[in-house]
Each structure stands twice: as C-alpha cells, then as structure tokens.
Amino acid sequence: MRRGFTLIELLVVIAIIAILAAILFPVFAQAREKARQTTCVSNHKQMGLATRMYLSDYDEMWFTPWFDYPPLGNGHWFFRISPYIKSGTRDDWSSYTDQAKGGEIRICPSGVARAFNYSMNGHFSLVIWDSGCPYGPGRCYIADSDAILTHPAETIVFGDATQIEGWDWASSANFCWWPSQATCWDGGRFPQGDEDPLWRIVDRDVPRSVWDPNNNWNPNLGYGQVRYRHQRMAVFTFADGHAKAIRRGLVKVPWNWSLTAQHENDWSR
C-alpha cells in the first residue's frame, strides 16, 4: 500500500524550495543586471567610435555638450555623433518625443524609463557669457582641439547620468562635475570636502519637477550627475574611444574629468 507524504515531509520540501529560491533569485537578478551592464558598455563603445569618426571628419575639433547657435537652433552632443551611429541619420528633438525614431544606443538598459540617460563631461565646452558673443551672452560655445588632451585614455567624455522621469530628453547635456563648489551652474550639488563628491547624495534619478514652487532651480535633485545603475557601477566612455564600467568611489576627481594635466581650472584655457 502506497502512503502519501506526511505534513512534516511536505513542510521540509517547501522549506528546501524556499531556501533555494532565496539563494538563486539574487543570483538571477545579478546576472540580469550584468547583462544590462554589458549592453550599456556596448552602447558606450559605439559612442566612443562615433566620436573618433566625428573628430576625424572635423579636423580633430571636439563638439560641445550643448549648442545654441541661432542659424542651427539648439541641441546637445548626441545630435553630433548620431549620423555615425545611425547610418547617416541625424538625431533631432523629434527623436526624443518619438521613441521609435530615437534608437537604443542613447538609452541605458537599466534606466527607469526608455529615454535618454547619458551625459557629457562639461569640461569639453567654454561658454562666452558676456557681450563677446554676437548671439547674446551664454549662446556661444567654444569647442576644444583634441590635441590639448594630455591623458585621453583617462579623460571621461560620456557616462551614465541621472534621468528626469517623464521627460523624453531625460538627462542633462553635460555633467555638473565641479567638486570644488557647493553648487554648479546647471543645478547639481556636491557635499563639501568629500573625496567621492559626485554621488553620495545624488546617485538617483529625479522626478519630472526639477523646479521648486517659486520657480527656482532646486540644486538638491542631483540633475546632471553620474548615476551608478549597474550594481554600484557606472559606465563611461573615454576620450580615446574606449569604454568601461567603474565602481562607485573609484573615479579620480578631478583627474578623470579634466582635459589637461594642469587641471585645476580647465575653464580658463
């Protein structure tokens, strides 16, 4: 005569299954995130290759994170390199309201929304704020020559960035990288005197409303900061075109953000 399982035996089996699930589920989640990180690294490698192709076509002159040039309108850095990624098709603002048109290269697979979430190092731009700009203060953006870079293999160009939930263009055109200041012109905030100043309080995506009730910019939202989405790692593209993931706290400030060995103030070049 065959007997059924006793209650004790069933409870033991259930307990074993629960223990195995508790062990395996985190492993599966880590493996999934590792796959997303690999995709993100691939995105950055393609952006790095596209950037080097752009420089070859434009006399080794860099593009700026943001441009506001009346004859051409305004836009950000991905507009410049998109033709080298998308078979000659140049991104424009419509690409950011029509996700089917935009493509996947500019989207981190671990982002909270299917939208743009990479930023560019703000050191790659000088801005004329005074009357020296014929189009008005703050509307002339001066690019750099590739020749001035003293350590291109260590200079960050692009990286995972905070994302504004609900906005299709979704992240700042450039990082608010400046660790020596309490606040930055584009709204980021860093803790003073912190050796890992970029991410202790700002490593998070931000809500759609980045303005306070008085219509002032809120510097505490972390807009324009590095975002460590990949198990406390962020992916970066470097000026020589290579890409890799770096663990939080291991980015060298200001060295990895600077273009020259005299990096105290790259803005004054």
C-alpha positions as CSV (number, residue, x, y, z in Angstrom):
1,M,0.0,0.0,0.0
2,R,1.4,3.4,-1.0
3,R,1.3,6.1,1.6
4,G,1.2,9.8,1.0
5,F,3.6,12.4,2.3
6,T,3.3,13.4,5.8
7,L,2.8,17.1,6.8
8,I,6.4,17.2,8.2
9,E,7.8,15.9,4.9
10,L,5.8,18.4,2.9
11,L,7.0,21.3,5.1
12,V,10.6,20.1,4.7
13,V,10.2,20.1,0.9
14,I,8.7,23.6,1.0
15,A,11.4,24.9,3.3
16,I,14.1,23.5,0.9
17,I,12.4,25.1,-2.1
18,A,12.2,28.4,-0.2
19,I,15.9,28.3,0.7
20,L,16.9,27.5,-2.9
21,A,14.7,30.4,-4.2
22,A,16.3,32.8,-1.6
23,I,19.7,31.7,-2.9
24,L,19.0,31.6,-6.6
25,F,16.8,34.7,-7.2
26,P,19.5,37.2,-6.2
27,V,21.9,35.4,-8.5
28,F,19.5,35.6,-11.3
29,A,18.9,39.3,-10.7
30,Q,22.7,39.9,-10.6
31,A,23.1,38.0,-13.9
32,R,20.4,40.0,-15.5
33,E,21.9,43.3,-14.3
34,K,25.4,42.1,-15.6
35,A,23.8,41.5,-19.0
36,R,22.4,45.1,-18.9
37,Q,25.8,46.5,-18.0
38,T,27.3,44.6,-20.9
39,T,24.7,46.2,-23.2
40,C,25.5,49.6,-21.7
41,V,29.2,49.2,-22.3
42,S,28.5,48.3,-25.9
43,N,26.4,51.5,-26.2
44,H,29.4,53.5,-24.9
45,K,31.8,51.8,-27.2
46,Q,29.7,52.7,-30.2
47,M,29.5,56.3,-28.9
48,G,33.3,56.3,-28.5
49,L,33.9,55.0,-32.0
50,A,31.4,57.5,-33.4
51,T,33.2,60.3,-31.6
52,R,36.5,59.4,-33.0
53,M,35.0,59.3,-36.5
54,Y,33.5,62.7,-35.9
55,L,36.9,64.1,-34.8
56,S,38.5,62.6,-38.0
57,D,36.0,64.4,-40.2
58,Y,36.1,67.8,-38.3
59,D,39.9,68.4,-38.1
60,E,40.2,66.9,-34.6
61,M,37.9,69.5,-33.1
62,W,35.6,68.4,-30.3
63,F,31.9,69.1,-30.2
64,T,30.4,70.8,-27.1
65,P,27.9,69.2,-24.7
66,W,25.3,71.8,-25.7
67,F,25.0,74.2,-28.6
68,D,22.7,77.2,-29.0
69,Y,23.6,78.6,-32.4
70,P,20.8,80.6,-34.0
71,P,21.4,79.5,-37.6
72,L,21.2,75.9,-36.5
73,G,19.0,76.0,-33.5
74,N,20.0,74.3,-30.3
75,G,20.7,70.7,-29.2
76,H,23.1,68.5,-27.4
77,W,26.1,66.3,-28.1
78,F,24.3,63.2,-29.3
79,F,23.0,65.2,-32.2
80,R,26.6,65.5,-33.4
81,I,27.6,61.8,-33.3
82,S,24.2,60.3,-34.2
83,P,25.0,60.2,-38.0
84,Y,28.0,58.0,-37.3
85,I,25.8,55.6,-35.3
86,K,22.6,55.6,-37.3
87,S,23.7,55.2,-40.9
88,G,23.9,58.9,-41.5
89,T,20.6,59.8,-39.8
90,R,21.0,62.9,-37.6
91,D,19.0,63.0,-34.3
92,D,16.9,66.0,-33.6
93,W,14.4,66.9,-30.9
94,S,11.7,64.8,-32.6
95,S,13.7,61.8,-31.8
96,Y,13.1,62.4,-28.2
97,T,9.4,62.6,-28.4
98,D,9.1,59.6,-30.7
99,Q,10.9,56.7,-29.1
100,A,10.5,54.5,-32.2
101,K,12.6,57.1,-34.1
102,G,15.3,57.6,-31.4
103,G,17.1,54.3,-31.3
104,E,18.6,52.3,-28.4
105,I,22.2,53.4,-28.3
106,R,21.4,56.5,-26.2
107,I,19.4,54.5,-23.7
108,C,20.9,52.8,-20.7
109,P,19.0,49.5,-20.4
110,S,19.0,49.9,-16.6
111,G,17.3,53.3,-16.7
112,V,14.0,53.9,-15.1
113,A,12.4,55.0,-18.5
114,R,13.1,54.2,-22.1
115,A,14.7,57.6,-22.7
116,F,18.0,59.4,-23.0
117,N,20.1,59.0,-19.9
118,Y,23.7,59.6,-20.7
119,S,25.6,62.9,-20.2
120,M,28.9,64.5,-21.4
121,N,31.7,66.0,-19.4
122,G,31.2,69.7,-19.2
123,H,34.9,70.4,-19.5
124,F,34.6,70.0,-23.3
125,S,33.0,73.4,-23.6
126,L,33.8,77.0,-22.9
127,V,30.8,79.4,-22.8
128,I,31.0,83.1,-23.6
129,W,28.7,84.8,-21.1
130,D,29.4,88.4,-21.9
131,S,28.9,90.7,-24.9
132,G,31.8,88.9,-26.8
133,C,29.2,86.5,-28.1
134,P,27.4,88.1,-31.2
135,Y,24.2,86.0,-30.4
136,G,23.9,87.1,-26.9
137,P,25.6,86.2,-23.5
138,G,25.7,82.4,-22.9
139,R,25.0,81.5,-26.5
140,C,28.5,80.9,-27.9
141,Y,30.0,77.5,-27.1
142,I,33.7,77.1,-27.9
143,A,34.9,73.6,-28.7
144,D,38.4,72.2,-27.9
145,S,41.1,70.7,-30.1
146,D,41.8,67.0,-29.5
147,A,45.5,68.0,-29.3
148,I,45.2,69.7,-25.9
149,L,44.2,66.5,-24.2
150,T,47.1,65.3,-22.1
151,H,45.6,62.0,-20.8
152,P,42.8,61.0,-23.3
153,A,42.7,57.4,-22.1
154,E,41.8,58.7,-18.6
155,T,39.5,61.6,-19.5
156,I,35.8,60.8,-19.3
157,V,33.7,62.1,-22.1
158,F,30.3,60.4,-21.6
159,G,28.8,58.5,-18.7
160,D,25.6,57.1,-17.1
161,A,23.7,60.1,-15.8
162,T,20.7,60.9,-13.7
163,Q,17.4,60.8,-15.6
164,I,14.4,63.1,-15.3
165,E,11.4,60.8,-15.1
166,G,8.8,61.7,-17.7
167,W,11.0,63.7,-20.0
168,D,11.9,62.1,-23.2
169,W,15.2,64.0,-23.4
170,A,15.7,62.9,-19.9
171,S,19.2,63.9,-18.7
172,S,21.4,66.9,-18.6
173,A,23.5,67.5,-21.7
174,N,26.6,67.7,-19.5
175,F,27.7,66.6,-16.1
176,C,27.8,69.1,-13.3
177,W,31.2,67.8,-12.5
178,W,32.7,70.7,-10.4
179,P,33.7,69.2,-7.0
180,S,35.2,72.4,-5.5
181,Q,31.9,74.2,-5.5
182,A,28.8,73.8,-3.3
183,T,26.6,74.3,-6.3
184,C,27.1,74.3,-10.0
185,W,25.7,76.5,-12.7
186,D,23.5,73.7,-14.1
187,G,22.0,72.8,-10.7
188,G,24.0,69.9,-9.2
189,R,25.1,69.8,-5.6
190,F,28.2,68.2,-4.0
191,P,29.0,67.6,-0.4
192,Q,31.9,69.9,0.5
193,G,35.3,68.1,1.2
194,D,34.1,64.7,0.1
195,E,36.7,62.5,-1.7
196,D,33.8,60.9,-3.5
197,P,31.9,64.1,-4.0
198,L,29.8,63.2,-7.0
199,W,27.4,60.6,-5.8
200,R,26.9,60.3,-2.0
201,I,23.6,62.2,-2.1
202,V,22.9,62.5,-5.8
203,D,23.1,58.9,-7.1
204,R,19.5,58.7,-8.0
205,D,17.1,59.5,-10.8
206,V,15.0,62.6,-10.3
207,P,11.3,63.5,-10.6
208,R,9.9,65.4,-13.5
209,S,9.6,68.6,-11.5
210,V,13.1,70.0,-11.1
211,W,11.9,73.4,-10.1
212,D,10.7,74.4,-6.7
213,P,7.2,76.0,-6.1
214,N,8.8,79.5,-6.5
215,N,10.1,78.5,-10.0
216,N,13.7,78.4,-8.8
217,W,16.1,75.7,-9.7
218,N,16.3,73.1,-7.0
219,P,20.0,72.1,-6.6
220,N,19.3,69.1,-4.4
221,L,17.8,67.0,-7.1
222,G,21.0,65.7,-8.5
223,Y,20.4,66.8,-12.0
224,G,23.4,66.3,-14.3
225,Q,25.2,63.8,-12.0
226,V,26.7,60.4,-12.5
227,R,24.2,57.6,-11.9
228,Y,25.6,54.2,-10.7
229,R,22.9,51.9,-12.0
230,H,24.9,48.7,-12.5
231,Q,25.4,47.2,-9.1
232,R,27.1,50.4,-7.8
233,M,29.0,50.8,-11.1
234,A,28.6,53.3,-13.9
235,V,29.8,53.0,-17.5
236,F,32.0,55.7,-19.1
237,T,33.3,56.5,-22.5
238,F,36.9,57.9,-22.5
239,A,38.4,60.4,-24.9
240,D,40.5,57.8,-26.7
241,G,37.2,55.9,-27.6
242,H,37.3,53.0,-25.1
243,A,34.6,52.3,-22.6
244,K,34.4,50.6,-19.3
245,A,32.4,50.3,-16.0
246,I,33.9,51.9,-12.9
247,R,32.8,51.1,-9.4
248,R,31.4,54.0,-7.3
249,G,34.1,55.9,-5.5
250,L,36.9,54.9,-7.9
251,V,36.6,57.8,-10.3
252,K,39.5,60.2,-9.7
253,V,38.4,63.7,-9.1
254,P,39.3,66.0,-10.8
255,W,41.8,63.9,-12.9
256,N,39.3,61.8,-14.8
257,W,37.1,64.9,-15.5
258,S,40.0,67.1,-16.7
259,L,41.3,67.6,-20.2
260,T,44.8,68.7,-19.3
261,A,47.4,67.9,-16.7
262,Q,47.0,71.5,-15.4
263,H,43.5,70.5,-14.4
264,E,42.8,73.0,-11.6
265,N,40.7,75.1,-13.9
266,D,40.1,73.8,-17.4
267,W,37.5,76.5,-18.0
268,S,40.3,79.1,-18.2
269,R,42.1,77.6,-21.2
